[in-house]
Amino acid sequence: MTESAELAARAARAAEKHVVVVGAGIGGLIAARECAKVGMRVTVLEASDAVGGAIRRAELDGVVVDAGAESFATRGGHVRALLTELGVADRIVAPTAGGAWLAGIPGVGAAPLPVGGILGIPANPFQDDVRRILGWSGVWRAYLDRVRPPLTIGHQHSLGKLVASRMGAKVRDRLVAPVTTGVYSAAPDDIDVDIAAPGLNSALTRVGSLSGAVQAVRDDNAARAGRAAADAPAKTPGAAVEGLEGGMFVLVEALLADLERLGVAVRTGSPVHAVHATGETWRVTSEGDGSDAVAGETRDEAVDPDDAATVDHDADGLQEWDADAVVIAVDERTARALLATVVPALAEVADVPSPQIEIVTLLLDAPALDAAPRGTGVLTVPGSHVAKALTHSSAKWAWVRAAAGSRHFVRVSFGAQGEPAATATLDDDAASALALREASALLGVELPPRALVAAHRARYVQAQPASVIGSGERRATARAAVQEVSGLAAVGAWLAGTGLAQVIPDATEETDRLRRALIWE
């Protein structure tokens, strides 16, 4: 068979395949796109009435802003590459330069977050902004790291234990804990050093002190960045994170448009009840009648009752979807439940706690915020406030500032691993009032109730961060168990790690594995 004939045969084989993707978060949408790009027929079933997962938007007094993820990490270039493919790279924007603050410091109150460290660990404890937070007693305790016997052997997994043993509890509690809680929703003791700060343990072995290791890693990173800039002199060095003008939902809309072009059926309001393997094919049971299709089909086109090979209806109004392969793209708890009979090893794992996060977005008429008194955001010392963190969105993003006019957008986050959100039991009005009081305290300005123009509340379950100790092994075990089953794949933050920079390449790679098996093997 000639090469062209072989390719034609593979294309014809792809066109015969039907893939059902369960979940329409970013991982699920990427998986659907990767299958559809080679001509496979794809159906996406989403339980809720919206797509995008952790990417959400809200309209407050006529202005649309992010209500979930507001940015993406630039590392790896995966997100930018996808945005370029989708034709929206021109919407990429960098955050406004401006430091964050730290609130709830015992005896101090609030102060700018020190610069020049890693995860809050300072390279120089005598630095003025570090001394302001630690006090002299904390500074001298941190300095003991330099004069104690050097660490030339050994390996410490726990970030919190490493910091406390080398530089003292004040560095851990006042500098590191606010960062890990704000970024990973986890305490320092639960964070794996090698995942959260790659290279720190090896640098520690090399130079013998933790502060020295921090400086060594920063120097190494700067050298690599310099070499990269030299290799691509025309490229302007970017920020560690970037966003999209108009909000991160621009990505979701671009993906949906591309899926529609590829003929993918994306259906909301279709919770999946069961997934079963039936010989060499799969059967997926879901609710929904197709009336909530959002891409690739209309209600009239949604379900062809004569197409028994695709979908059957039962007396309870459930639908039975036949498929050649299934991609599970939901949260960990749901994934393990759906696959309990197909992949028994997943059901054997104890329930994994995942942070329950709430974000309350406030639109404020508050001239006192014009000067951005606390920079672009505030982290909190755990236990000092009920809020985990605050982002002054109209100070951080120029497009938000332009859309807000003379007003201000502020996002207040609640909840962390092992700590339920303080707003969890409150109604929307009470949650908004609490968020307003926390914003006033964190920003250091008076924000009376009349300053509140509008508010929006978003609630979601965050996947356990990949940086939590033991998480990597658990994820690898789960992924290996899924890959043992022919015609099955699983994607999403619970397997890839949180953040688009991890979810997108992982979903692409895992779907490519499934795609190759369907077409070539």
C-alpha positions as CSV (number, residue, x, y, z in Angstrom):
1,M,0.0,0.0,0.0
2,T,1.4,3.4,-1.0
3,E,1.8,6.1,1.6
4,S,-1.1,8.2,0.3
5,A,-3.3,5.1,0.3
6,E,-2.3,4.3,3.8
7,L,-3.1,7.9,5.0
8,A,-6.5,7.7,3.2
9,A,-7.2,4.4,4.9
10,R,-6.3,6.0,8.3
11,A,-8.5,9.0,7.6
12,A,-11.4,6.8,6.7
13,R,-10.9,4.8,9.9
14,A,-10.9,8.0,11.9
15,A,-14.2,9.1,10.4
16,E,-15.8,5.9,11.6
17,K,-14.9,6.5,15.2
18,H,-17.1,8.2,17.8
19,V,-15.6,9.6,20.9
20,V,-17.6,10.7,23.9
21,V,-15.9,13.3,26.2
22,V,-17.4,13.6,29.7
23,G,-16.9,17.2,30.9
24,A,-16.5,20.5,29.2
25,G,-13.8,22.1,31.2
26,I,-10.6,23.2,29.3
27,G,-9.2,19.6,29.5
28,G,-12.4,18.2,27.9
29,L,-12.6,20.9,25.2
30,I,-8.9,20.3,24.3
31,A,-9.5,16.5,24.1
32,A,-12.6,17.0,21.9
33,R,-10.6,19.3,19.6
34,E,-7.7,16.9,19.3
35,C,-10.0,14.0,18.3
36,A,-12.1,16.1,15.9
37,K,-9.0,17.5,14.1
38,V,-8.3,14.1,12.6
39,G,-11.9,13.6,11.5
40,M,-13.4,11.7,14.5
41,R,-17.0,12.3,15.4
42,V,-17.1,13.8,18.9
43,T,-19.8,14.4,21.5
44,V,-19.1,16.4,24.7
45,L,-21.4,15.9,27.6
46,E,-21.3,18.6,30.4
47,A,-23.3,18.3,33.6
48,S,-23.7,22.0,34.3
49,D,-25.3,24.7,32.2
50,A,-21.9,26.3,31.3
51,V,-18.6,25.2,29.8
52,G,-15.1,26.2,30.7
53,G,-14.7,24.6,34.1
54,A,-12.6,27.0,36.3
55,I,-12.7,29.7,33.6
56,R,-15.9,31.7,34.3
57,R,-17.1,35.2,33.7
58,A,-19.5,37.5,35.4
59,E,-21.3,40.7,34.3
60,L,-21.5,43.4,37.0
61,D,-23.4,46.5,36.1
62,G,-22.7,46.0,32.4
63,V,-19.0,45.1,32.7
64,V,-17.9,41.5,32.0
65,V,-14.9,40.3,34.0
66,D,-13.3,37.0,35.0
67,A,-15.0,35.2,37.9
68,G,-12.7,32.2,37.9
69,A,-9.2,31.9,36.6
70,E,-7.9,35.3,35.5
71,S,-4.5,34.4,34.0
72,F,-2.2,31.7,32.9
73,A,1.4,30.8,33.6
74,T,3.7,31.5,30.6
75,R,6.1,28.6,31.3
76,G,6.4,26.1,28.5
77,G,4.6,28.4,26.0
78,H,1.7,25.9,25.7
79,V,-1.1,28.3,26.4
80,R,0.3,31.0,24.0
81,A,0.7,28.4,21.3
82,L,-2.9,27.3,21.6
83,L,-4.1,30.9,21.6
84,T,-2.1,31.5,18.4
85,E,-3.7,28.4,16.8
86,L,-7.1,29.7,17.7
87,G,-6.4,33.2,16.3
88,V,-6.7,35.2,19.5
89,A,-3.0,35.7,20.4
90,D,-3.5,39.4,19.8
91,R,-5.7,39.5,23.0
92,I,-2.8,38.4,25.3
93,V,-1.9,41.0,27.8
94,A,0.6,41.2,30.7
95,P,-0.4,42.4,34.2
96,T,0.5,45.9,35.3
97,A,3.8,46.1,37.1
98,G,3.2,46.5,40.8
99,G,4.0,44.5,43.9
100,A,1.7,42.6,46.1
101,W,1.2,43.2,49.8
102,L,1.0,41.0,52.9
103,A,-1.6,41.5,55.6
104,G,-2.1,40.2,59.1
105,I,1.5,40.4,60.1
106,P,1.7,40.2,64.0
107,G,2.7,43.6,65.4
108,V,3.0,45.1,61.9
109,G,-0.3,44.8,60.2
110,A,0.5,45.1,56.5
111,A,3.6,45.5,54.4
112,P,4.8,45.0,50.8
113,L,5.6,41.4,50.0
114,P,9.5,41.1,49.9
115,V,11.1,40.7,46.5
116,G,13.9,38.4,45.5
117,G,12.9,35.2,47.2
118,I,11.3,31.9,46.2
119,L,7.9,31.0,47.6
120,G,8.5,33.6,50.2
121,I,11.9,32.2,51.3
122,P,14.3,35.2,51.3
123,A,17.8,35.1,49.9
124,N,18.8,37.8,52.2
125,P,17.1,38.0,55.6
126,F,18.6,41.4,56.4
127,Q,16.8,42.9,53.4
128,D,14.7,45.9,54.6
129,D,11.4,44.5,53.4
130,V,12.1,41.2,55.0
131,R,13.2,42.7,58.3
132,R,10.0,44.8,58.4
133,I,8.0,41.6,58.5
134,L,10.2,39.3,60.6
135,G,11.5,41.8,63.1
136,W,15.1,41.6,64.3
137,S,14.6,38.4,66.3
138,G,13.2,36.7,63.2
139,V,16.0,38.1,61.0
140,W,18.8,36.7,63.3
141,R,17.0,33.4,63.6
142,A,16.9,33.2,59.8
143,Y,20.5,34.2,59.5
144,L,21.5,31.1,61.6
145,D,20.8,29.2,58.4
146,R,24.1,30.6,57.1
147,V,26.2,29.6,60.1
148,R,24.7,26.3,61.0
149,P,26.4,23.2,59.7
150,P,25.9,23.0,56.0
151,L,23.5,20.6,54.5
152,T,25.6,18.6,52.1
153,I,23.5,15.4,52.1
154,G,19.9,14.5,52.6
155,H,16.7,15.5,51.0
156,Q,13.7,17.2,52.6
157,H,10.3,16.8,51.0
158,S,8.2,19.1,53.2
159,L,8.7,22.8,52.3
160,G,7.4,23.9,55.7
161,K,9.7,21.6,57.7
162,L,12.7,22.6,55.7
163,V,12.1,26.3,56.1
164,A,11.3,26.1,59.8
165,S,14.4,23.9,60.6
166,R,16.8,26.1,58.7
167,M,15.4,29.7,59.0
168,G,12.8,29.5,61.8
169,A,9.0,29.5,62.3
170,K,8.6,33.2,61.5
171,V,9.9,32.8,58.0
172,R,7.6,29.8,57.5
173,D,4.5,31.4,59.0
174,R,4.9,35.0,57.9
175,L,6.5,34.7,54.5
176,V,6.1,31.2,53.1
177,A,2.6,30.3,54.4
178,P,0.8,33.3,52.8
179,V,2.3,32.4,49.4
180,T,1.6,28.6,49.5
181,T,-2.0,29.3,50.9
182,G,-2.6,31.9,48.3
183,V,-1.1,30.1,45.3
184,Y,-1.7,26.4,46.2
185,S,-4.4,26.6,48.8
186,A,-2.2,24.4,51.0
187,A,-0.1,24.8,54.1
188,P,3.8,24.9,53.7
189,D,4.2,21.6,55.6
190,D,2.1,19.9,52.9
191,I,4.0,21.2,49.9
192,D,6.6,19.1,48.2
193,V,9.8,21.1,47.7
194,D,10.8,19.4,44.5
195,I,7.5,20.1,42.8
196,A,6.9,23.7,44.0
197,A,10.5,24.8,43.8
198,P,12.5,22.7,41.3
199,G,16.2,22.7,41.9
200,L,16.0,24.1,45.4
201,N,17.0,20.8,47.1
202,S,19.9,20.2,44.8
203,A,21.1,23.8,45.3
204,L,20.8,23.3,49.0
205,T,23.1,20.3,48.8
206,R,25.5,22.3,46.6
207,V,25.8,25.5,48.7
208,G,24.9,24.2,52.2
209,S,22.3,26.9,53.3
210,L,18.7,27.5,52.4
211,S,19.1,31.2,51.8
212,G,22.1,30.5,49.7
213,A,20.2,27.9,47.7
214,V,17.4,30.4,47.0
215,Q,20.0,32.8,45.6
216,A,21.6,30.1,43.6
217,V,18.3,29.0,42.0
218,R,17.5,32.6,41.2
219,D,20.9,33.1,39.6
220,D,20.4,29.9,37.5
221,N,17.0,31.0,36.4
222,A,18.3,34.4,35.4
223,A,21.1,32.8,33.4
224,R,18.7,30.5,31.6
225,A,16.4,33.5,30.9
226,G,19.4,35.4,29.5
227,R,20.4,32.6,27.2
228,A,16.8,32.3,26.0
229,A,16.7,36.0,25.3
230,A,20.0,35.8,23.4
231,D,18.6,32.9,21.3
232,A,15.5,35.0,20.5
233,P,16.5,38.6,20.6
234,A,13.4,39.9,18.9
235,K,11.2,38.6,21.6
236,T,10.4,40.8,24.6
237,P,10.7,39.0,27.9
238,G,7.3,38.5,29.3
239,A,5.7,38.2,32.7
240,A,5.4,34.9,34.6
241,V,1.7,35.1,34.0
242,E,-0.4,36.7,31.3
243,G,-4.1,37.2,30.7
244,L,-6.5,38.0,27.9
245,E,-8.1,41.3,27.1
246,G,-11.8,40.8,27.7
247,G,-11.1,38.0,30.1
248,M,-10.0,34.3,30.0
249,F,-13.4,33.3,28.7
250,V,-12.1,34.5,25.3
251,L,-10.2,31.2,25.2
252,V,-13.4,29.2,25.9
253,E,-15.3,31.1,23.2
254,A,-12.4,30.5,20.7
255,L,-12.4,26.8,21.5
256,L,-16.1,26.5,21.1
257,A,-16.0,28.3,17.7
258,D,-13.3,25.9,16.6
259,L,-15.2,22.9,17.8
260,E,-18.3,24.1,16.0
261,R,-16.2,24.4,12.8
262,L,-15.1,20.8,13.3
263,G,-18.6,19.6,13.8
264,V,-18.2,18.7,17.5
265,A,-21.5,18.4,19.6
266,V,-21.0,20.2,22.9
267,R,-24.1,19.6,25.1
268,T,-24.7,21.2,28.5
269,G,-27.2,20.1,31.1
270,S,-26.2,16.5,30.4
271,P,-24.8,14.9,33.6
272,V,-23.4,11.4,33.0
273,H,-24.6,8.7,35.3
274,A,-22.6,5.7,34.1
275,V,-19.8,4.6,31.9
276,H,-19.6,1.0,30.8
277,A,-17.3,-1.0,28.5
278,T,-19.3,-3.4,26.2
279,G,-16.8,-5.5,24.5
280,E,-14.8,-3.3,22.1
281,T,-17.1,-0.4,22.5
282,W,-18.4,1.9,25.2
283,R,-21.8,2.9,26.5
284,V,-22.3,6.2,28.3
285,T,-25.6,7.0,30.2
286,S,-26.5,10.6,30.5
287,E,-29.4,12.9,31.1
288,G,-30.5,15.7,28.7
289,D,-32.5,15.9,25.5
290,G,-30.1,17.9,23.5
291,S,-31.9,21.2,24.0
292,D,-28.9,22.7,25.7
293,A,-26.4,22.1,22.8
294,V,-24.0,25.0,22.6
295,A,-21.7,24.1,19.7
296,G,-21.8,22.0,16.6
297,E,-25.6,21.3,16.5
298,T,-29.0,22.9,17.1
299,R,-31.8,21.4,19.1
300,D,-33.4,20.0,15.9
301,E,-30.1,18.4,14.9
302,A,-29.1,17.3,18.4
303,V,-30.4,13.7,18.5
304,D,-31.5,11.6,15.5
305,P,-33.8,9.0,17.1
306,D,-33.1,6.7,14.1
307,D,-29.4,6.7,14.8
308,A,-29.4,3.8,17.2
309,A,-25.7,3.3,16.8
310,T,-25.2,6.7,18.5
311,V,-27.9,7.2,21.1
312,D,-30.9,5.4,22.6
313,H,-33.6,6.7,24.9
314,D,-35.1,4.8,27.8
315,A,-38.4,5.3,29.6
316,D,-36.7,7.5,32.3
317,G,-35.5,10.0,29.7
318,L,-31.9,8.9,29.9
319,Q,-29.7,8.6,26.9
320,E,-27.4,5.8,26.1
321,W,-24.4,6.8,23.9
322,D,-22.4,4.2,22.1
323,A,-18.8,5.2,21.5
324,D,-15.5,3.7,20.3
325,A,-13.7,5.6,23.1
326,V,-14.4,7.7,26.1
327,V,-12.4,10.6,27.6
328,I,-13.2,11.4,31.2
329,A,-12.6,15.1,31.9
330,V,-14.3,15.8,35.2
331,D,-13.1,16.4,38.8
332,E,-11.3,13.6,40.7
333,R,-14.2,12.5,42.9
334,T,-16.6,12.3,39.9
335,A,-14.0,10.6,37.7
336,R,-13.3,7.9,40.3
337,A,-17.0,7.3,40.9
338,L,-17.8,7.0,37.1
339,L,-14.9,4.6,36.5
340,A,-15.2,2.5,39.6
341,T,-16.4,-0.6,37.7
342,V,-14.2,0.0,34.7
343,V,-11.0,0.8,36.5
344,P,-11.4,-0.8,40.0
345,A,-8.1,0.5,41.2
346,L,-9.5,4.1,41.1
347,A,-12.2,3.2,43.6
348,E,-9.7,1.7,46.1
349,V,-8.2,5.2,46.8
350,A,-9.5,7.0,49.8
351,D,-11.4,10.2,49.1
352,V,-8.9,12.9,48.4
353,P,-9.7,16.3,50.0
354,S,-9.9,19.1,47.5
355,P,-10.0,22.8,48.5
356,Q,-13.5,24.3,48.3
357,I,-12.9,27.8,46.9
358,E,-15.2,30.8,46.7
359,I,-14.4,34.0,44.9
360,V,-16.5,37.1,45.5
361,T,-16.0,39.8,42.9
362,L,-16.9,43.3,44.0
363,L,-17.5,46.4,41.8
364,L,-16.8,49.4,44.0
365,D,-17.3,53.1,43.7
366,A,-14.3,54.0,45.9
367,P,-12.1,56.9,45.0
368,A,-9.8,55.9,47.8
369,L,-8.6,53.0,45.7
370,D,-7.5,55.2,42.8
371,A,-3.9,55.2,44.1
372,A,-3.9,51.3,44.4
373,P,-2.9,51.6,48.1
374,R,-1.9,47.9,48.3
375,G,-0.5,47.3,44.8
376,T,-2.2,44.7,42.6
377,G,-3.2,42.4,45.5
378,V,-2.9,41.2,49.0
379,L,-1.9,37.8,50.6
380,T,-2.8,37.1,54.2
381,V,-0.9,35.4,57.0
382,P,-3.0,32.3,57.7
383,G,-5.3,32.8,60.7
384,S,-5.2,36.6,60.5
385,H,-8.2,37.1,58.2
386,V,-11.1,35.0,57.0
387,A,-10.1,35.8,53.4
388,K,-7.2,33.9,51.8
389,A,-6.3,36.6,49.3
390,L,-7.4,39.6,47.4
391,T,-6.8,40.8,43.8
392,H,-7.3,44.5,42.9
393,S,-8.2,43.6,39.3
394,S,-8.6,47.1,38.0
395,A,-5.0,47.8,39.3
396,K,-3.6,44.6,37.9
397,W,-5.2,44.6,34.4
398,A,-5.3,47.6,32.2
399,W,-8.3,46.3,30.3
400,V,-10.3,45.9,33.5
401,R,-9.3,49.4,34.5
402,A,-10.5,50.8,31.2
403,A,-13.8,48.9,31.4
404,A,-14.4,49.9,35.0
405,G,-14.0,53.6,34.3
406,S,-13.9,55.5,37.6
407,R,-14.9,52.4,39.6
408,H,-12.8,49.5,40.8
409,F,-13.0,45.7,40.6
410,V,-11.8,43.7,43.6
411,R,-11.8,39.9,43.9
412,V,-11.8,38.3,47.4
413,S,-10.9,34.6,47.7
414,F,-12.0,32.3,50.5
415,G,-11.1,28.7,51.4
416,A,-8.1,26.5,51.4
417,Q,-7.2,22.9,51.8
418,G,-8.6,21.8,55.2
419,E,-10.3,25.2,55.7
420,P,-13.8,25.6,54.4
421,A,-14.6,29.0,52.8
422,A,-16.0,31.4,55.4
423,T,-18.7,32.3,52.9
424,A,-19.8,28.7,52.4
425,T,-22.9,28.9,54.7
426,L,-23.8,32.4,53.8
427,D,-26.4,33.6,51.3
428,D,-25.2,35.9,48.5
429,D,-25.9,39.2,50.3
430,A,-24.1,38.1,53.4
431,A,-21.2,36.7,51.4
432,S,-20.9,40.1,49.6
433,A,-21.0,42.0,52.8
434,L,-18.3,39.8,54.3
435,A,-16.1,40.2,51.2
436,L,-16.6,44.0,51.4
437,R,-15.4,44.1,55.1
438,E,-12.4,41.9,54.2
439,A,-11.5,44.1,51.3
440,S,-11.7,47.2,53.5
441,A,-9.3,45.5,56.0
442,L,-6.9,44.1,53.5
443,L,-6.7,47.3,51.4
444,G,-6.5,49.6,54.4
445,V,-9.2,51.9,53.3
446,E,-12.8,52.5,54.5
447,L,-15.3,50.8,52.2
448,P,-18.8,51.5,53.5
449,P,-21.8,49.5,52.2
450,R,-22.8,52.3,49.8
451,A,-19.5,51.8,48.0
452,L,-20.7,48.4,46.7
453,V,-22.2,48.8,43.3
454,A,-22.5,45.1,42.4
455,A,-21.2,41.7,43.4
456,H,-20.8,38.2,42.0
457,R,-20.1,35.0,43.8
458,A,-18.4,31.9,42.2
459,R,-17.9,28.6,44.0
460,Y,-15.8,25.7,42.7
461,V,-13.8,22.7,43.9
462,Q,-10.1,23.1,43.2
463,A,-8.1,20.0,42.3
464,Q,-5.5,19.1,44.9
465,P,-2.4,20.9,43.7
466,A,0.4,18.8,42.2
467,S,2.8,20.3,44.7
468,V,1.1,18.6,47.7
469,I,3.3,15.8,49.1
470,G,2.2,12.4,47.7
471,S,0.1,13.9,45.0
472,G,2.5,13.1,42.1
473,E,2.6,9.4,43.0
474,R,-1.2,9.2,43.4
475,R,-1.7,10.9,40.0
476,A,0.8,8.6,38.3
477,T,-0.9,5.5,39.7
478,A,-4.3,6.7,38.6
479,R,-3.1,7.6,35.1
480,A,-1.4,4.2,34.7
481,A,-4.6,2.4,35.7
482,V,-6.6,4.3,33.2
483,Q,-4.2,3.7,30.4
484,E,-4.4,-0.1,31.0
485,V,-8.0,0.1,29.7
486,S,-8.4,0.1,25.9
487,G,-10.4,3.0,24.5
488,L,-10.2,5.1,27.7
489,A,-8.4,8.3,28.6
490,A,-8.7,10.7,31.5
491,V,-7.6,14.4,31.6
492,G,-8.0,17.4,33.8
493,A,-6.3,19.2,36.7
494,W,-6.6,16.3,39.1
495,L,-4.2,14.4,36.8
496,A,-2.2,17.2,35.2
497,G,-1.9,19.7,38.1
498,T,-3.7,22.9,38.4
499,G,-3.4,25.7,35.8
500,L,-3.8,25.9,32.1
501,A,0.0,25.6,31.6
502,Q,-0.3,22.0,32.9
503,V,-3.8,21.0,31.9
504,I,-3.5,21.9,28.2
505,P,-0.3,20.0,27.3
506,D,-1.4,17.0,29.4
507,A,-4.8,16.8,27.7
508,T,-3.2,17.1,24.3
509,E,-0.7,14.3,25.0
510,E,-3.2,12.0,26.6
511,T,-5.7,12.4,23.8
512,D,-3.0,11.8,21.2
513,R,-2.2,8.5,22.9
514,L,-5.9,7.5,22.6
515,R,-6.2,8.8,19.1
516,R,-3.2,6.8,17.9
517,A,-4.6,3.7,19.5
518,L,-7.9,4.1,17.7
519,I,-6.4,4.9,14.3
520,W,-3.1,3.1,14.1
521,E,-3.0,0.2,16.5
